[in-house]
Amino acid sequence: MNKDQMKGGAKEAGGKVQQAAADLTGNGTQKMKGMAHEAEGKVQKKVGDVKENFRDAKDDQQDKH
């Protein structure tokens, strides 16, 4: 697991918490911000996944030679 995967997961979870709090208070602006944070976290996590897959493929190639 790399930094982007960890930070993305944390951002995604934080966005979900922010949305839940907004639902309790009825604050539409905070709900939208929470949705944005969740989406941003998902993207960052995917970037981390791509980096991890690239690193694994690179390591596999080096092992073959």
N, CA, C and O atoms as a printed pandas DataFrame, in Angstrom:
     atom_number atom_name residue_name chain_id  residue_number  x_coord  y_coord  z_coord
0              1         N          MET        A               1    0.856   -1.175    0.000
1              2        CA          MET        A               1    0.000    0.000    0.000
2              3         C          MET        A               1    0.902    1.238    0.000
3              4         O          MET        A               1    1.875    1.317    0.750
4              5         N          ASN        A               2    0.554    2.199   -0.859
5              6        CA          ASN        A               2    1.367    3.405   -0.941
6              7         C          ASN        A               2    0.608    4.606   -0.350
7              8         O          ASN        A               2   -0.540    4.489    0.080
8              9         N          LYS        A               3    1.286    5.756   -0.344
9             10        CA          LYS        A               3    0.711    6.950    0.285
10            11         C          LYS        A               3   -0.597    7.378   -0.357
11            12         O          LYS        A               3   -1.539    7.756    0.340
12            13         N          ASP        A               4   -0.661    7.322   -1.689
13            14        CA          ASP        A               4   -1.887    7.742   -2.360
14            15         C          ASP        A               4   -3.061    6.852   -1.995
15            16         O          ASP        A               4   -4.178    7.339   -1.817
16            17         N          GLN        A               5   -2.823    5.562   -1.883
17            18        CA          GLN        A               5   -3.901    4.653   -1.491
18            19         C          GLN        A               5   -4.377    4.963   -0.073
19            20         O          GLN        A               5   -5.580    4.980    0.191
20            21         N          MET        A               6   -3.446    5.205    0.826
21            22        CA          MET        A               6   -3.810    5.487    2.223
22            23         C          MET        A               6   -4.521    6.835    2.350
23            24         O          MET        A               6   -5.571    6.930    2.986
24            25         N          LYS        A               7   -3.944    7.877    1.743
25            26        CA          LYS        A               7   -4.552    9.202    1.834
26            27         C          LYS        A               7   -5.905    9.234    1.138
27            28         O          LYS        A               7   -6.847    9.864    1.618
28            29         N          GLY        A               8   -5.991    8.551    0.003
29            30        CA          GLY        A               8   -7.258    8.504   -0.710
30            31         C          GLY        A               8   -8.340    7.823    0.101
31            32         O          GLY        A               8   -9.477    8.291    0.147
32            33         N          GLY        A               9   -7.991    6.726    0.738
33            34        CA          GLY        A               9   -8.948    6.019    1.584
34            35         C          GLY        A               9   -9.419    6.872    2.751
35            36         O          GLY        A               9  -10.598    6.869    3.103
36            37         N          ALA        A              10   -8.489    7.595    3.340
37            38        CA          ALA        A              10   -8.839    8.464    4.464
38            39         C          ALA        A              10   -9.738    9.611    4.005
39            40         O          ALA        A              10  -10.699    9.965    4.687
40            41         N          LYS        A              11   -9.421   10.188    2.849
41            42        CA          LYS        A              11  -10.227   11.278    2.311
42            43         C          LYS        A              11  -11.635   10.790    1.961
43            44         O          LYS        A              11  -12.626   11.479    2.204
44            45         N          GLU        A              12  -11.699    9.602    1.392
45            46        CA          GLU        A              12  -12.997    9.020    1.034
46            47         C          GLU        A              12  -13.842    8.805    2.289
47            48         O          GLU        A              12  -15.021    9.160    2.318
48            49         N          ALA        A              13  -13.245    8.230    3.309
49            50        CA          ALA        A              13  -13.965    7.986    4.567
50            51         C          ALA        A              13  -14.388    9.303    5.212
51            52         O          ALA        A              13  -15.502    9.423    5.722
52            53         N          GLY        A              14  -13.496   10.287    5.188
53            54        CA          GLY        A              14  -13.827   11.599    5.764
54            55         C          GLY        A              14  -14.999   12.246    5.048
55            56         O          GLY        A              14  -15.846   12.887    5.670
56            57         N          GLY        A              15  -15.037   12.071    3.738
57            58        CA          GLY        A              15  -16.150   12.615    2.966
58            59         C          GLY        A              15  -17.465   11.957    3.334
59            60         O          GLY        A              15  -18.502   12.618    3.401
60            61         N          LYS        A              16  -17.422   10.657    3.572
61            62        CA          LYS        A              16  -18.639    9.944    3.981
62            63         C          LYS        A              16  -19.121   10.424    5.344
63            64         O          LYS        A              16  -20.322   10.589    5.561
64            65         N          VAL        A              17  -18.182   10.647    6.261
65            66        CA          VAL        A              17  -18.536   11.144    7.593
66            67         C          VAL        A              17  -19.134   12.547    7.481
67            68         O          VAL        A              17  -20.122   12.871    8.140
68            69         N          GLN        A              18  -18.518   13.366    6.638
69            70        CA          GLN        A              18  -19.002   14.735    6.440
70            71         C          GLN        A              18  -20.432   14.717    5.875
71            72         O          GLN        A              18  -21.268   15.529    6.273
72            73         N          GLN        A              19  -20.702   13.806    4.964
73            74        CA          GLN        A              19  -22.052   13.689    4.400
74            75         C          GLN        A              19  -23.057   13.254    5.461
75            76         O          GLN        A              19  -24.174   13.769    5.515
76            77         N          ALA        A              20  -22.656   12.307    6.301
77            78        CA          ALA        A              20  -23.551   11.826    7.350
78            79         C          ALA        A              20  -23.871   12.949    8.339
79            80         O          ALA        A              20  -25.014   13.099    8.771
80            81         N          ALA        A              21  -22.857   13.730    8.689
81            82        CA          ALA        A              21  -23.082   14.853    9.601
82            83         C          ALA        A              21  -24.001   15.888    8.950
83            84         O          ALA        A              21  -24.860   16.470    9.611
84            85         N          ALA        A              22  -23.812   16.106    7.659
85            86        CA          ALA        A              22  -24.650   17.066    6.948
86            87         C          ALA        A              22  -26.096   16.584    6.889
87            88         O          ALA        A              22  -27.024   17.390    6.960
88            89         N          ASP        A              23  -26.289   15.276    6.759
89            90        CA          ASP        A              23  -27.640   14.729    6.755
90            91         C          ASP        A              23  -28.337   14.982    8.095
91            92         O          ASP        A              23  -29.529   15.289    8.144
92            93         N          LEU        A              24  -27.573   14.848    9.171
93            94        CA          LEU        A              24  -28.141   15.062   10.508
94            95         C          LEU        A              24  -28.523   16.512   10.742
95            96         O          LEU        A              24  -29.523   16.802   11.398
96            97         N          THR        A              25  -27.719   17.427   10.200
97            98        CA          THR        A              25  -27.960   18.853   10.424
98            99         C          THR        A              25  -28.791   19.488    9.311
99           100         O          THR        A              25  -29.267   20.613    9.461
100          101         N          GLY        A              26  -28.968   18.778    8.203
101          102        CA          GLY        A              26  -29.723   19.327    7.086
102          103         C          GLY        A              26  -28.950   20.367    6.293
103          104         O          GLY        A              26  -29.546   21.211    5.624
104          105         N          ASN        A              27  -27.625   20.310    6.364
105          106        CA          ASN        A              27  -26.786   21.291    5.686
106          107         C          ASN        A              27  -26.403   20.770    4.294
107          108         O          ASN        A              27  -25.527   19.915    4.163
108          109         N          GLY        A              28  -27.056   21.284    3.277
109          110        CA          GLY        A              28  -26.821   20.846    1.906
110          111         C          GLY        A              28  -25.437   21.181    1.396
111          112         O          GLY        A              28  -24.853   20.415    0.629
112          113         N          THR        A              29  -24.901   22.328    1.819
113          114        CA          THR        A              29  -23.559   22.729    1.384
114          115         C          THR        A              29  -22.516   21.752    1.894
115          116         O          THR        A              29  -21.625   21.346    1.148
116          117         N          GLN        A              30  -22.618   21.378    3.146
117          118        CA          GLN        A              30  -21.665   20.429    3.716
118          119         C          GLN        A              30  -21.802   19.053    3.070
119          120         O          GLN        A              30  -20.811   18.344    2.893
120          121         N          LYS        A              31  -23.025   18.681    2.719
121          122        CA          LYS        A              31  -23.226   17.396    2.050
122          123         C          LYS        A              31  -22.500   17.391    0.707
123          124         O          LYS        A              31  -21.849   16.405    0.358
124          125         N          MET        A              32  -22.605   18.476   -0.043
125          126        CA          MET        A              32  -21.931   18.575   -1.338
126          127         C          MET        A              32  -20.411   18.545   -1.165
127          128         O          MET        A              32  -19.703   17.914   -1.950
128          129         N          LYS        A              33  -19.923   19.223   -0.146
129          130        CA          LYS        A              33  -18.481   19.196    0.131
130          131         C          LYS        A              33  -18.034   17.779    0.493
131          132         O          LYS        A              33  -16.966   17.333    0.072
132          133         N          GLY        A              34  -18.842   17.087    1.263
133          134        CA          GLY        A              34  -18.529   15.705    1.623
134          135         C          GLY        A              34  -18.491   14.803    0.400
135          136         O          GLY        A              34  -17.624   13.937    0.282
136          137         N          MET        A              35  -19.430   15.009   -0.503
137          138        CA          MET        A              35  -19.457   14.225   -1.734
138          139         C          MET        A              35  -18.208   14.500   -2.570
139          140         O          MET        A              35  -17.640   13.589   -3.172
140          141         N          ALA        A              36  -17.794   15.753   -2.597
141          142        CA          ALA        A              36  -16.586   16.117   -3.348
142          143         C          ALA        A              36  -15.352   15.469   -2.734
143          144         O          ALA        A              36  -14.494   14.958   -3.453
144          145         N          HIS        A              37  -15.261   15.489   -1.399
145          146        CA          HIS        A              37  -14.116   14.857   -0.726
146          147         C          HIS        A              37  -14.096   13.352   -0.965
147          148         O          HIS        A              37  -13.036   12.764   -1.179
148          149         N          GLU        A              38  -15.262   12.742   -0.929
149          150        CA          GLU        A              38  -15.340   11.306   -1.172
150          151         C          GLU        A              38  -14.862   10.979   -2.591
151          152         O          GLU        A              38  -14.091   10.041   -2.795
152          153         N          ALA        A              39  -15.325   11.754   -3.554
153          154        CA          ALA        A              39  -14.917   11.529   -4.953
154          155         C          ALA        A              39  -13.422   11.762   -5.128
155          156         O          ALA        A              39  -12.746   11.000   -5.819
156          157         N          GLU        A              40  -12.916   12.802   -4.508
157          158        CA          GLU        A              40  -11.477   13.099   -4.578
158          159         C          GLU        A              40  -10.668   11.949   -3.976
159          160         O          GLU        A              40   -9.625   11.572   -4.510
160          161         N          GLY        A              41  -11.141   11.405   -2.883
161          162        CA          GLY        A              41  -10.466   10.282   -2.249
162          163         C          GLY        A              41  -10.461    9.051   -3.130
163          164         O          GLY        A              41   -9.459    8.340   -3.205
164          165         N          LYS        A              42  -11.579    8.792   -3.801
165          166        CA          LYS        A              42  -11.650    7.641   -4.700
166          167         C          LYS        A              42  -10.657    7.775   -5.840
167          168         O          LYS        A              42   -9.994    6.807   -6.214
168          169         N          VAL        A              43  -10.554    8.982   -6.392
169          170        CA          VAL        A              43   -9.607    9.218   -7.486
170          171         C          VAL        A              43   -8.179    9.028   -6.997
171          172         O          VAL        A              43   -7.376    8.366   -7.655
172          173         N          GLN        A              44   -7.861    9.610   -5.839
173          174        CA          GLN        A              44   -6.505    9.486   -5.309
174          175         C          GLN        A              44   -6.163    8.027   -5.027
175          176         O          GLN        A              44   -5.033    7.593   -5.251
176          177         N          LYS        A              45   -7.138    7.278   -4.536
177          178        CA          LYS        A              45   -6.914    5.858   -4.264
178          179         C          LYS        A              45   -6.641    5.103   -5.564
179          180         O          LYS        A              45   -5.780    4.224   -5.601
180          181         N          LYS        A              46   -7.369    5.442   -6.629
181          182        CA          LYS        A              46   -7.154    4.802   -7.933
182          183         C          LYS        A              46   -5.767    5.138   -8.477
183          184         O          LYS        A              46   -5.107    4.281   -9.065
184          185         N          VAL        A              47   -5.328    6.372   -8.286
185          186        CA          VAL        A              47   -3.969    6.763   -8.700
186          187         C          VAL        A              47   -2.955    5.893   -7.965
187          188         O          VAL        A              47   -1.994    5.412   -8.565
188          189         N          GLY        A              48   -3.168    5.695   -6.684
189          190        CA          GLY        A              48   -2.290    4.831   -5.901
190          191         C          GLY        A              48   -2.310    3.398   -6.399
191          192         O          GLY        A              48   -1.277    2.728   -6.421
192          193         N          ASP        A              49   -3.488    2.926   -6.802
193          194        CA          ASP        A              49   -3.598    1.567   -7.343
194          195         C          ASP        A              49   -2.780    1.429   -8.618
195          196         O          ASP        A              49   -2.079    0.435   -8.810
196          197         N          VAL        A              50   -2.871    2.433   -9.492
197          198        CA          VAL        A              50   -2.113    2.406  -10.750
198          199         C          VAL        A              50   -0.617    2.404  -10.464
199          200         O          VAL        A              50    0.135    1.645  -11.076
200          201         N          LYS        A              51   -0.189    3.247   -9.542
201          202        CA          LYS        A              51    1.235    3.285   -9.172
202          203         C          LYS        A              51    1.692    1.929   -8.633
203          204         O          LYS        A              51    2.772    1.445   -8.973
204          205         N          GLU        A              52    0.863    1.334   -7.799
205          206        CA          GLU        A              52    1.201    0.038   -7.204
206          207         C          GLU        A              52    1.304   -1.048   -8.281
207          208         O          GLU        A              52    2.229   -1.860   -8.273
208          209         N          ASN        A              53    0.337   -1.048   -9.210
209          210        CA          ASN        A              53    0.365   -2.023  -10.299
210          211         C          ASN        A              53    1.586   -1.830  -11.189
211          212         O          ASN        A              53    2.201   -2.805  -11.622
212          213         N          PHE        A              54    1.936   -0.590  -11.461
213          214        CA          PHE        A              54    3.109   -0.304  -12.271
214          215         C          PHE        A              54    4.376   -0.796  -11.573
215          216         O          PHE        A              54    5.242   -1.407  -12.199
216          217         N          ARG        A              55    4.473   -0.528  -10.281
217          218        CA          ARG        A              55    5.642   -0.953   -9.512
218          219         C          ARG        A              55    5.740   -2.481   -9.488
219          220         O          ARG        A              55    6.829   -3.038   -9.625
220          221         N          ASP        A              56    4.595   -3.156   -9.313
221          222        CA          ASP        A              56    4.590   -4.622   -9.310
222          223         C          ASP        A              56    5.032   -5.176  -10.665
223          224         O          ASP        A              56    5.812   -6.127  -10.726
224          225         N          ALA        A              57    4.533   -4.580  -11.746
225          226        CA          ALA        A              57    4.909   -5.035  -13.092
226          227         C          ALA        A              57    6.398   -4.816  -13.335
227          228         O          ALA        A              57    7.069   -5.657  -13.931
228          229         N          LYS        A              58    6.896   -3.701  -12.877
229          230        CA          LYS        A              58    8.317   -3.377  -13.021
230          231         C          LYS        A              58    9.160   -4.392  -12.246
231          232         O          LYS        A              58   10.174   -4.875  -12.750
232          233         N          ASP        A              59    8.743   -4.711  -11.030
233          234        CA          ASP        A              59    9.464   -5.691  -10.220
234          235         C          ASP        A              59    9.438   -7.067  -10.869
235          236         O          ASP        A              59   10.437   -7.786  -10.859
236          237         N          ASP        A              60    8.273   -7.435  -11.442
237          238        CA          ASP        A              60    8.161   -8.727  -12.140
238          239         C          ASP        A              60    9.118   -8.787  -13.329
239          240         O          ASP        A              60    9.751   -9.816  -13.565
240          241         N          GLN        A              61    9.224   -7.706  -14.065
241          242        CA          GLN        A              61   10.120   -7.661  -15.212
242          243         C          GLN        A              61   11.582   -7.818  -14.777
243          244         O          GLN        A              61   12.358   -8.525  -15.420
244          245         N          GLN        A              62   11.942   -7.153  -13.680
245          246        CA          GLN        A              62   13.309   -7.241  -13.191
246          247         C          GLN        A              62   13.624   -8.643  -12.697
247          248         O          GLN        A              62   14.753   -9.114  -12.837
248          249         N          ASP        A              63   12.633   -9.314  -12.118
249          250        CA          ASP        A              63   12.832  -10.675  -11.632
250          251         C          ASP        A              63   13.062  -11.663  -12.777
251          252         O          ASP        A              63   13.761  -12.663  -12.611
252          253         N          LYS        A              64   12.468  -11.376  -13.942
253          254        CA          LYS        A              64   12.603  -12.257  -15.100
254          255         C          LYS        A              64   13.989  -12.146  -15.741
255          256         O          LYS        A              64   14.438  -13.067  -16.422
256          257         N          HIS        A              65   14.656  -11.021  -15.521
257          258        CA          HIS        A              65   15.976  -10.814  -16.160
258          259         C          HIS        A              65   17.098  -11.110  -15.234
259          260         O          HIS        A              65   18.262  -10.986  -15.616
